[in-house]
Amino acid sequence: MLSNIGVPGLILILVLALIIFGPKKLPEIGRAFGETLREFKKSTRDLTSDVMDELEQDTKKKTVK
């Protein structure tokens, strides 16, 4: 979906964001977005790890029986 934006579309989005939020607010918004994305990735990684651990435990239980 985002691969179809292209450079002109990205520049337009950045200019609109600059106009709407102003130059002082943009770094704060970017920082908050980055932290949110980092936390989401961490949660996803933890969830995936938990599911894989459960699958490994189930596999071990089935092979022992």
C-alpha beads as a LAMMPS data file, in Angstrom:
LAMMPS data file: protein, C-alpha beads

65 atoms
64 bonds

1 atom types
1 bond types

-500.0 500.0 xlo xhi
-500.0 500.0 ylo yhi
-500.0 500.0 zlo zhi

Masses

1 110.0

Atoms # bond

1 1 1 0.000 0.000 0.000
2 1 1 2.645 2.537 1.005
3 1 1 4.961 1.498 -1.812
4 1 1 2.720 3.335 -4.298
5 1 1 3.156 6.758 -2.665
6 1 1 6.417 7.703 -4.331
7 1 1 8.669 10.668 -3.645
8 1 1 6.230 13.444 -4.711
9 1 1 3.482 12.016 -2.500
10 1 1 5.855 11.711 0.442
11 1 1 6.993 15.321 0.008
12 1 1 3.359 16.456 -0.129
13 1 1 2.559 14.571 3.087
14 1 1 5.577 16.090 4.857
15 1 1 4.685 19.619 3.719
16 1 1 1.088 19.185 4.889
17 1 1 2.264 17.865 8.247
18 1 1 4.604 20.839 8.593
19 1 1 1.781 23.257 7.810
20 1 1 -0.726 21.565 10.123
21 1 1 1.483 20.884 13.143
22 1 1 4.225 23.479 12.782
23 1 1 7.994 23.072 13.011
24 1 1 8.098 22.937 16.817
25 1 1 5.545 20.148 17.191
26 1 1 6.820 17.833 14.416
27 1 1 9.875 16.479 16.314
28 1 1 7.666 15.663 19.302
29 1 1 5.186 13.836 17.081
30 1 1 7.986 11.933 15.345
31 1 1 9.524 10.943 18.666
32 1 1 6.182 9.741 20.020
33 1 1 5.535 7.780 16.828
34 1 1 8.973 6.184 17.047
35 1 1 8.457 5.171 20.666
36 1 1 5.049 3.728 19.851
37 1 1 6.461 1.747 16.944
38 1 1 9.352 0.486 19.079
39 1 1 6.963 -0.640 21.821
40 1 1 4.712 -2.363 19.269
41 1 1 7.666 -4.254 17.802
42 1 1 8.801 -5.303 21.270
43 1 1 5.316 -6.551 22.169
44 1 1 5.031 -8.441 18.899
45 1 1 8.433 -10.035 19.425
46 1 1 7.516 -11.065 22.982
47 1 1 4.183 -12.524 21.867
48 1 1 5.837 -14.460 19.051
49 1 1 8.447 -15.774 21.464
50 1 1 5.762 -16.921 23.917
51 1 1 3.814 -18.715 21.202
52 1 1 6.947 -20.451 19.912
53 1 1 7.833 -21.569 23.454
54 1 1 4.347 -23.023 23.904
55 1 1 4.598 -24.877 20.600
56 1 1 7.980 -26.324 21.559
57 1 1 6.610 -27.473 24.919
58 1 1 3.616 -29.124 23.246
59 1 1 5.907 -30.859 20.772
60 1 1 8.113 -32.159 23.570
61 1 1 5.078 -33.446 25.499
62 1 1 3.782 -35.296 22.426
63 1 1 7.132 -36.938 21.720
64 1 1 7.523 -38.097 25.346
65 1 1 4.128 -39.874 25.376

Bonds

1 1 1 2
2 1 2 3
3 1 3 4
4 1 4 5
5 1 5 6
6 1 6 7
7 1 7 8
8 1 8 9
9 1 9 10
10 1 10 11
11 1 11 12
12 1 12 13
13 1 13 14
14 1 14 15
15 1 15 16
16 1 16 17
17 1 17 18
18 1 18 19
19 1 19 20
20 1 20 21
21 1 21 22
22 1 22 23
23 1 23 24
24 1 24 25
25 1 25 26
26 1 26 27
27 1 27 28
28 1 28 29
29 1 29 30
30 1 30 31
31 1 31 32
32 1 32 33
33 1 33 34
34 1 34 35
35 1 35 36
36 1 36 37
37 1 37 38
38 1 38 39
39 1 39 40
40 1 40 41
41 1 41 42
42 1 42 43
43 1 43 44
44 1 44 45
45 1 45 46
46 1 46 47
47 1 47 48
48 1 48 49
49 1 49 50
50 1 50 51
51 1 51 52
52 1 52 53
53 1 53 54
54 1 54 55
55 1 55 56
56 1 56 57
57 1 57 58
58 1 58 59
59 1 59 60
60 1 60 61
61 1 61 62
62 1 62 63
63 1 63 64
64 1 64 65
